[in-house]
Amino acid sequence: MRVTIAGVFFYLQAIEVEQKMNAVEPEPIHGDSVVVGSVAYPVKQVGRIVTGQDPRDFSAGEMVRALRRLGFTCKPRPASPEPTALL
C-alpha cells in the first residue's frame, strides 16, 4: 500500500512491518502506540525502523494513519493522571 510519511511516498505491506519489528525491543511508550504481532511499540519507533526517517521529520499522527490503513491496531497516548491538590 502506498503511504506518505513526511512528504515521502513509501510502499508498505503489513507483513513487511511485522518482519522488520520482529526482533526489535520496544522502547517505553509515552505517546501513541501500535500493536505489531502481540507487542506494543511507540508509533515513532516503528516509523523510524520501517521508513528509515528521523522521527523528528514525521508526526505520530502520520504513522498512526498509515499503520491503521495497513490493518494494525493503534492506541492513543496514555492519559496523564489528574494532578492531586496538596492539602
JOVEN-V801322 format. One record per residue. N is the residue number from 1. PHI is phi as a letter, one per 30 degrees, with the letter a starting at -180 (none if undefined). PSI is psi in degrees with one decimal (NA if undefined). D_CENTER is the distance of its C-alpha to the mean C-alpha in Angstrom with 2 decimals. Layout:
n = [N N]
phi = [PHI PHI]
psi = [PSI PSI]
d_center = [D_CENTER D_CENTER]
//
This chain:
n = [1 2 3 4 5 6 7 8 9 10 11 12 13 14 15 16 17 18 19 20 21 22 23 24 25 26 27 28 29 30 31 32 33 34 35 36 37 38 39 40 41 42 43 44 45 46 47 48 49 50 51 52 53 54 55 56 57 58 59 60 61 62 63 64 65 66 67 68 69 70 71 72 73 74 75 76 77 78 79 80 81 82 83 84 85 86 87]
phi = [none d b c b h i c d b c c b e d d d d d d c e c c d d d e c c b d b b c c i c c c b d d d d d e d d d c i d d d d d b c d d d d e e d d d d d j d d c b d e d d d d d d c d d c]
psi = [141.0 125.9 155.0 123.5 120.4 38.4 4.8 134.1 135.4 145.9 107.3 150.1 150.2 -41.8 -34.7 -42.8 -45.2 -42.7 -42.9 -30.7 -5.4 -48.5 16.5 130.4 128.0 141.4 164.0 142.3 118.6 -13.2 -146.0 147.9 164.7 141.8 118.0 116.7 -118.4 14.4 135.3 130.9 151.5 138.3 -32.2 -36.1 -44.5 -43.7 -41.8 -44.2 -42.5 -39.4 -22.1 6.3 156.1 131.7 -18.5 -14.4 -11.8 159.2 158.3 -35.9 -38.9 -43.8 -40.3 -47.2 -45.1 -44.9 -36.5 -40.0 -30.3 -4.4 9.6 152.0 122.3 143.6 143.0 167.2 135.8 140.9 135.6 142.5 146.8 134.9 140.9 140.8 138.1 129.9 NA]
d_center = [16.60 16.68 13.79 14.09 11.76 13.87 16.93 16.61 16.88 15.19 16.36 13.79 14.61 12.89 15.24 14.32 10.63 12.25 14.88 12.98 10.99 14.28 15.90 13.17 13.65 10.77 11.05 12.12 9.90 11.28 9.02 6.61 5.28 5.13 8.46 9.36 13.12 14.02 11.63 8.93 6.36 4.81 1.37 4.76 6.10 4.86 5.82 8.78 9.89 9.78 11.26 13.16 12.77 13.09 10.19 13.11 13.64 10.81 9.59 6.55 8.66 9.00 5.57 5.96 9.43 9.09 7.23 9.78 12.43 11.94 12.60 9.62 9.84 7.49 9.19 10.19 10.91 13.71 17.05 19.05 22.44 25.39 27.61 30.88 34.11 36.40 39.84]
//
